[in-house]
Amino acid sequence: METTDKSFLGTGWNFPPTFRREWYGEEMATGEDAVRNSIKIILNTITGERVMLPNYGCNLQSHVFDQMNVPTVAMIEKIVKDALVYHEPRIIVESVVATPFQEDGRLVITVEYTIITTNTRYNYVFPFYMKEATNIVP
C-alpha cells in the first residue's frame, strides 16, 4: 500500500512569497514543492546575503559578466553542486550540467536529484543569464 503523506519533507513559504487576502496569510509549499523551492532559493541567494546564515547560497550573481568558456562553466557546475550538497540535506545531487547558449548569453543549469526519503528522482532547470539585459521575455 502506497502512502501519499509527504509531510515529512516539510512545509515552507512558497517562493516568491505570495499572500492571499482570503486566507489571511501566505501561500505555503509542501512536499516536493518545498524541496524544489529550496533549490530555487539556494541558487538565487548571494553568499552573505542572509545575516544569520552567512555561508548560505550559491553566489552565481558574481559570475554574471564572466566569459562563457569551458573553465567558467565547469566552475559554475561545481559551485551549484557544492551549494546544494551543503544546504539541502533532503536530496542527493545526481548531476549538475550547465549548457551555454552563446547567442543569448544564457547558461541553462540542469540539476538532477533524488529525494532521499522517497527515493524519487527529479530534475530542476535553472536559466542563468550571463550577459547584461538578456533576461527579456518576448
VEXKETI-939433 format. One line per 4 residues: number of its first residue (from 1); their letters; for each residue x, y, z of N, C-alpha, C, O. Coordinates in Angstrom, 1 decimal. Example, Ala and Ser with C-alpha at 12.3 -4.5 7.8 and 13.67 -1.06 7.14 Angstrom:
1 = AS = 13.2,-5.7,7.8,12.3,-4.5,7.8,13.2,-3.3,7.8,14.2,-3.3,8.5 ~ 12.8,-2.2,7.1,13.7,-1.1,7.1,12.9,0.0,7.9,13.4,1.1,8.0
% end
This chain:
1 = METT = 0.8,-1.2,0.0,0.0,0.0,0.0,0.9,1.2,0.0,1.8,1.4,0.9 ~ 0.7,2.1,-0.9,1.5,3.3,-1.1,0.9,4.5,-0.3,-0.3,4.7,-0.3 ~ 1.7,5.2,0.5,1.3,6.3,1.2,1.5,7.6,0.5,2.5,7.7,-0.2 ~ 0.6,8.5,0.6,0.7,9.8,-0.1,1.1,10.9,0.8,1.2,12.1,0.4
5 = DKSF = 1.2,10.6,2.1,1.5,11.7,3.1,3.0,11.9,3.0,3.9,11.1,3.3 ~ 3.4,13.1,2.5,4.8,13.5,2.4,5.1,14.7,3.3,5.9,15.5,2.9 ~ 4.4,14.8,4.4,4.6,15.9,5.3,6.0,15.9,5.9,6.4,16.9,6.4 ~ 6.6,14.7,5.9,8.0,14.7,6.4,9.0,15.5,5.6,10.1,15.7,6.1
9 = LGTG = 8.6,15.8,4.4,9.5,16.6,3.6,9.5,18.1,4.0,10.4,18.9,3.6 ~ 8.5,18.5,4.8,8.5,19.8,5.3,7.5,20.7,4.6,6.9,20.4,3.6 ~ 7.3,21.9,5.2,6.4,22.9,4.7,7.2,24.2,4.9,7.8,24.5,5.9 ~ 7.1,25.1,3.9,7.7,26.4,3.9,7.0,27.4,3.1,6.1,27.0,2.3
13 = WNFP = 7.4,28.6,3.1,6.8,29.6,2.3,7.0,29.3,0.9,8.1,28.8,0.5 ~ 6.0,29.6,0.0,6.2,29.5,-1.4,7.2,30.5,-1.9,7.3,31.6,-1.3 ~ 7.9,30.3,-3.0,8.8,31.2,-3.5,8.4,31.6,-4.9,8.3,30.7,-5.7 ~ 8.3,32.8,-5.2,8.4,34.0,-4.3,7.2,34.0,-3.4,6.1,33.5,-3.7
17 = PTFR = 7.3,34.7,-2.2,6.2,34.7,-1.2,5.0,35.3,-1.8,5.0,36.4,-2.5 ~ 3.9,34.6,-1.6,2.6,35.0,-2.2,1.6,35.1,-1.0,1.5,34.2,-0.2 ~ 0.9,36.2,-0.9,-0.1,36.4,0.2,-1.5,36.4,-0.4,-1.7,37.1,-1.5 ~ -2.4,35.7,0.2,-3.8,35.7,-0.3,-4.7,36.3,0.8,-4.7,36.0,1.9
21 = REWY = -5.4,37.3,0.3,-6.3,38.0,1.2,-7.4,37.1,1.9,-7.7,37.2,3.0 ~ -7.9,36.1,1.1,-8.9,35.2,1.6,-8.4,34.3,2.6,-9.2,33.7,3.4 ~ -7.1,34.0,2.7,-6.5,33.1,3.7,-6.0,33.9,4.9,-5.7,33.3,5.9 ~ -5.8,35.2,4.7,-5.2,36.0,5.8,-3.8,35.5,6.1,-3.4,35.4,7.3
25 = GEEM = -3.1,35.1,5.1,-1.7,34.6,5.3,-1.0,34.3,4.0,-1.4,34.7,2.9 ~ 0.1,33.7,4.1,1.0,33.4,3.0,0.7,32.0,2.4,0.2,31.1,3.1 ~ 1.0,31.9,1.1,0.9,30.6,0.5,2.0,29.7,0.9,3.2,30.1,0.8 ~ 1.8,28.5,1.2,2.8,27.6,1.7,3.1,26.5,0.6,2.2,26.1,-0.1
29 = ATGE = 4.3,26.0,0.6,4.7,24.9,-0.3,5.0,23.7,0.6,5.6,23.8,1.7 ~ 4.5,22.5,0.2,4.7,21.3,0.9,5.3,20.2,0.0,5.2,20.3,-1.2 ~ 5.9,19.2,0.6,6.4,18.0,-0.1,7.5,18.3,-1.1,8.4,19.0,-0.8 ~ 7.3,17.8,-2.3,8.3,18.0,-3.3,8.4,19.5,-3.7,9.5,19.9,-4.1
33 = DAVR = 7.3,20.2,-3.7,7.3,21.6,-4.0,8.2,22.4,-3.0,8.9,23.3,-3.4 ~ 8.2,22.0,-1.7,9.1,22.6,-0.7,10.5,22.4,-1.1,11.4,23.3,-0.9 ~ 10.9,21.2,-1.5,12.3,20.9,-1.9,12.7,21.7,-3.1,13.7,22.3,-3.2 ~ 11.8,21.7,-4.1,12.1,22.5,-5.4,12.2,24.0,-5.1,13.1,24.6,-5.6
37 = NSIK = 11.4,24.5,-4.2,11.5,25.9,-3.8,12.8,26.2,-3.1,13.5,27.2,-3.3 ~ 13.3,25.2,-2.3,14.5,25.4,-1.5,15.7,25.4,-2.5,16.6,26.2,-2.3 ~ 15.7,24.6,-3.6,16.7,24.6,-4.6,16.7,25.9,-5.3,17.8,26.5,-5.5 ~ 15.6,26.4,-5.6,15.5,27.7,-6.3,16.0,28.8,-5.4,16.7,29.7,-5.9
41 = IILN = 15.7,28.8,-4.2,16.2,29.8,-3.2,17.7,29.8,-3.1,18.4,30.8,-3.1 ~ 18.2,28.6,-3.0,19.7,28.4,-2.8,20.4,29.0,-4.1,21.4,29.7,-3.9 ~ 19.9,28.7,-5.3,20.5,29.2,-6.5,20.4,30.7,-6.7,21.2,31.3,-7.4 ~ 19.4,31.3,-6.1,19.2,32.7,-6.3,19.8,33.5,-5.1,19.7,34.8,-5.2
45 = TITG = 20.3,32.9,-4.1,20.8,33.7,-3.0,22.3,33.9,-3.1,23.1,33.0,-3.4 ~ 22.7,35.1,-2.8,24.1,35.5,-2.8,24.7,35.2,-1.5,24.1,35.4,-0.5 ~ 25.9,34.5,-1.5,26.5,34.2,-0.3,26.8,35.4,0.6,27.3,36.4,0.1 ~ 26.4,35.4,1.8,26.5,36.5,2.7,25.2,37.4,2.8,25.2,38.3,3.6
49 = ERVM = 24.3,37.1,1.9,23.0,37.9,1.9,22.2,37.6,3.2,21.5,38.5,3.6 ~ 22.2,36.4,3.7,21.5,36.1,4.9,22.4,36.3,6.1,23.4,35.6,6.3 ~ 22.0,37.2,7.0,22.9,37.6,8.1,23.1,36.5,9.0,24.2,36.3,9.5 ~ 22.1,35.7,9.4,22.2,34.6,10.3,22.8,33.3,9.7,23.3,32.4,10.4
53 = LPNY = 22.9,33.3,8.4,23.5,32.1,7.7,24.4,32.7,6.6,24.1,32.6,5.4 ~ 25.6,33.2,7.0,26.5,33.9,6.1,27.0,33.0,5.0,27.4,33.5,3.9 ~ 27.0,31.6,5.1,27.5,30.8,4.1,26.5,30.2,3.2,26.7,29.5,2.2 ~ 25.2,30.6,3.4,24.1,30.1,2.7,24.0,30.7,1.3,24.3,31.9,1.1
57 = GCNL = 23.7,29.9,0.3,23.6,30.5,-1.1,24.6,29.9,-2.0,25.3,29.0,-1.7 ~ 24.5,30.4,-3.2,25.3,29.9,-4.3,26.2,30.9,-5.0,27.2,30.6,-5.6 ~ 25.9,32.2,-4.8,26.7,33.3,-5.3,26.9,33.3,-6.8,28.0,33.6,-7.3 ~ 25.9,32.9,-7.6,26.1,32.9,-9.0,26.1,34.3,-9.6,26.7,34.5,-10.6
61 = QSHV = 25.5,35.3,-8.9,25.5,36.6,-9.5,26.8,37.2,-9.7,27.0,38.1,-10.5 ~ 27.8,36.8,-8.9,29.2,37.3,-9.1,29.8,36.9,-10.4,30.9,37.4,-10.8 ~ 29.2,36.0,-11.1,29.7,35.5,-12.4,28.9,35.9,-13.6,29.0,35.4,-14.7 ~ 28.0,37.0,-13.4,27.2,37.4,-14.5,28.0,37.9,-15.7,27.5,37.6,-16.8
65 = FDQM = 29.1,38.6,-15.5,29.8,39.1,-16.7,31.0,38.3,-17.0,31.9,38.8,-17.8 ~ 31.2,37.1,-16.5,32.3,36.2,-16.8,32.2,35.7,-18.2,31.1,35.7,-18.8 ~ 33.3,35.4,-18.8,33.3,34.8,-20.2,32.7,33.4,-20.1,32.8,32.7,-19.1 ~ 31.9,33.1,-21.1,31.2,31.8,-21.1,32.1,30.8,-21.8,31.9,30.5,-23.0
69 = NVPT = 33.1,30.3,-21.1,34.0,29.3,-21.7,34.0,28.0,-20.8,33.3,28.0,-19.8 ~ 34.7,27.0,-21.2,34.7,25.7,-20.5,35.1,25.8,-19.0,34.4,25.2,-18.2 ~ 36.2,26.5,-18.7,36.5,26.6,-17.2,35.4,27.3,-16.4,35.2,26.9,-15.3 ~ 34.8,28.3,-16.9,33.8,29.0,-16.2,32.5,28.2,-16.0,32.0,28.1,-14.9
73 = VAMI = 32.2,27.4,-17.1,31.0,26.6,-17.0,31.3,25.4,-16.0,30.4,25.1,-15.2 ~ 32.5,24.9,-16.0,32.8,23.8,-15.0,32.8,24.4,-13.6,32.4,23.7,-12.7 ~ 33.3,25.6,-13.4,33.3,26.2,-12.1,31.9,26.4,-11.6,31.6,26.2,-10.4 ~ 31.0,26.9,-12.4,29.6,27.1,-12.0,29.0,25.8,-11.7,28.2,25.7,-10.7
77 = EKIV = 29.2,24.8,-12.5,28.7,23.4,-12.1,29.1,23.0,-10.7,28.3,22.5,-10.0 ~ 30.4,23.2,-10.4,30.9,22.8,-9.1,30.3,23.7,-8.0,29.9,23.2,-6.9 ~ 30.2,25.0,-8.2,29.6,25.9,-7.2,28.2,25.5,-6.9,27.8,25.4,-5.7 ~ 27.4,25.2,-7.9,26.0,24.8,-7.8,25.9,23.5,-7.0,25.1,23.3,-6.1
81 = KDAL = 26.7,22.5,-7.4,26.6,21.2,-6.8,27.0,21.3,-5.3,26.4,20.7,-4.4 ~ 28.1,22.0,-5.0,28.6,22.1,-3.6,27.5,22.8,-2.8,27.3,22.4,-1.6 ~ 26.9,23.9,-3.3,25.9,24.6,-2.5,24.7,23.7,-2.2,24.2,23.7,-1.1 ~ 24.2,22.9,-3.2,23.1,22.1,-3.0,23.4,20.9,-2.0,22.6,20.6,-1.1
85 = VYHE = 24.6,20.4,-2.1,25.0,19.3,-1.2,25.1,19.8,0.2,24.7,19.1,1.2 ~ 25.6,21.0,0.4,25.8,21.6,1.7,24.5,22.1,2.3,24.3,22.0,3.5 ~ 23.6,22.7,1.5,22.5,23.4,2.1,21.1,22.7,1.9,20.2,23.1,2.5 ~ 21.1,21.6,1.2,19.8,20.9,1.1,20.0,19.4,1.4,20.3,18.6,0.6
89 = PRII = 19.8,19.1,2.7,20.1,17.7,3.2,19.0,16.7,2.8,19.2,15.5,3.0 ~ 17.9,17.2,2.2,16.8,16.2,1.8,17.0,15.6,0.5,16.3,14.7,0.1 ~ 18.1,16.0,-0.2,18.3,15.4,-1.6,19.7,14.9,-1.7,20.7,15.2,-1.0 ~ 19.9,14.0,-2.7,21.2,13.6,-3.2,21.3,14.2,-4.6,20.5,13.9,-5.5
93 = VESV = 22.3,15.0,-4.8,22.6,15.6,-6.1,23.2,14.5,-7.0,24.4,14.1,-6.8 ~ 22.5,14.1,-8.1,23.0,13.1,-9.0,23.9,13.8,-10.0,25.0,13.2,-10.3 ~ 23.5,14.9,-10.6,24.4,15.6,-11.6,24.0,17.0,-11.7,22.8,17.4,-11.4 ~ 24.9,17.9,-12.1,24.7,19.3,-12.4,25.4,19.5,-13.7,26.6,19.3,-13.9
97 = VATP = 24.6,19.9,-14.7,25.1,20.1,-16.1,24.7,21.5,-16.5,23.5,21.9,-16.5 ~ 25.7,22.3,-16.9,25.4,23.7,-17.4,25.7,23.7,-18.9,26.7,23.3,-19.4 ~ 24.7,24.1,-19.6,24.7,24.2,-21.1,24.7,25.6,-21.5,23.7,26.3,-21.3 ~ 25.8,26.1,-22.1,25.8,27.5,-22.6,25.1,27.7,-23.9,25.2,26.9,-24.8
101 = FQED = 24.5,28.9,-24.0,23.9,29.3,-25.2,24.5,30.7,-25.5,24.0,31.7,-25.0 ~ 25.5,30.8,-26.3,26.3,32.0,-26.5,25.5,33.1,-27.1,25.6,34.3,-26.8 ~ 24.5,32.7,-28.1,23.8,33.7,-28.8,22.9,34.7,-27.9,22.8,35.8,-28.2 ~ 22.4,34.1,-26.8,21.6,35.0,-26.0,22.2,35.1,-24.6,21.5,35.7,-23.7
105 = GRLV = 23.4,34.7,-24.4,24.1,34.9,-23.1,23.5,34.1,-21.9,23.5,34.5,-20.8 ~ 22.9,33.0,-22.3,22.2,32.2,-21.3,22.9,30.9,-21.0,23.5,30.2,-21.8 ~ 23.0,30.5,-19.7,23.6,29.3,-19.2,22.5,28.5,-18.5,22.0,28.9,-17.5 ~ 22.0,27.4,-19.1,21.0,26.6,-18.6,21.6,25.5,-17.7,22.3,24.7,-18.1
109 = ITVE = 21.3,25.6,-16.4,21.8,24.7,-15.4,20.8,23.7,-15.1,19.7,24.0,-14.6 ~ 21.0,22.4,-15.3,20.1,21.3,-15.1,20.6,20.5,-13.9,21.8,20.0,-13.9 ~ 19.8,20.4,-12.9,20.2,19.7,-11.7,19.3,18.4,-11.6,18.1,18.5,-11.6 ~ 19.9,17.3,-11.6,19.2,16.0,-11.4,19.5,15.6,-9.9,20.6,15.5,-9.5
113 = YTII = 18.4,15.3,-9.2,18.5,15.0,-7.8,17.5,13.9,-7.4,16.5,13.7,-8.1 ~ 17.8,13.3,-6.3,16.9,12.3,-5.7,16.5,12.7,-4.3,17.4,13.1,-3.5 ~ 15.2,12.7,-4.0,14.8,13.0,-2.7,15.0,11.7,-1.8,14.5,10.7,-2.1 ~ 15.8,11.9,-0.8,16.3,10.7,0.0,15.2,9.9,0.6,15.2,8.7,0.4
117 = TTNT = 14.3,10.5,1.2,13.3,9.7,2.0,12.3,9.0,1.1,11.7,8.0,1.5 ~ 12.0,9.5,-0.1,11.1,8.8,-1.0,11.8,8.1,-2.2,11.1,7.3,-2.9 ~ 13.1,8.3,-2.3,13.9,7.7,-3.4,13.3,8.0,-4.8,13.2,7.1,-5.7 ~ 12.8,9.2,-4.9,12.2,9.7,-6.1,13.1,10.7,-6.8,13.7,11.6,-6.2
121 = RYNY = 13.3,10.5,-8.1,14.2,11.3,-8.9,13.5,12.5,-9.6,12.3,12.3,-10.0 ~ 14.1,13.6,-9.6,13.6,14.8,-10.2,14.7,15.6,-10.9,15.9,15.3,-10.7 ~ 14.3,16.6,-11.7,15.3,17.5,-12.2,14.7,18.9,-12.1,13.5,19.1,-12.1 ~ 15.7,19.8,-12.0,15.3,21.2,-11.9,16.2,22.0,-12.9,17.4,21.8,-13.0
125 = VFPF = 15.5,22.8,-13.8,16.2,23.6,-14.8,16.2,25.0,-14.4,15.2,25.6,-14.2 ~ 17.4,25.6,-14.3,17.6,27.0,-13.8,18.3,27.8,-14.9,19.4,27.5,-15.3 ~ 17.6,28.8,-15.6,18.2,29.6,-16.6,19.0,30.7,-15.9,18.5,31.5,-15.1 ~ 20.3,30.8,-16.2,21.2,31.8,-15.6,21.7,32.7,-16.7,22.3,32.2,-17.7
129 = YMKE = 21.4,34.0,-16.7,21.8,34.9,-17.7,23.1,35.5,-17.4,23.3,36.2,-16.4 ~ 24.1,35.4,-18.3,25.5,35.8,-18.1,25.8,37.1,-18.8,26.9,37.6,-18.7 ~ 24.8,37.7,-19.5,25.0,38.9,-20.2,24.0,39.9,-19.8,22.9,39.6,-19.3 ~ 24.4,41.2,-19.8,23.5,42.3,-19.5,22.3,42.3,-20.4,22.4,42.2,-21.6
133 = ATNI = 21.1,42.5,-19.7,19.8,42.7,-20.4,19.4,41.5,-21.3,18.8,41.7,-22.4 ~ 19.8,40.3,-20.9,19.4,39.1,-21.7,18.2,38.4,-21.1,17.7,37.5,-21.7 ~ 17.7,38.8,-19.9,16.6,38.2,-19.3,15.3,38.8,-19.7,14.5,39.3,-18.9 ~ 15.1,38.9,-21.0,14.0,39.6,-21.6,13.0,38.5,-22.1,13.4,37.7,-22.9
137 = VP = 11.8,38.6,-21.7,10.7,37.7,-22.1,10.1,38.3,-23.3,9.6,39.4,-23.3 ~ 10.0,37.5,-24.5,9.4,38.1,-25.7,7.9,38.2,-25.6,7.3,38.6,-26.5
% end
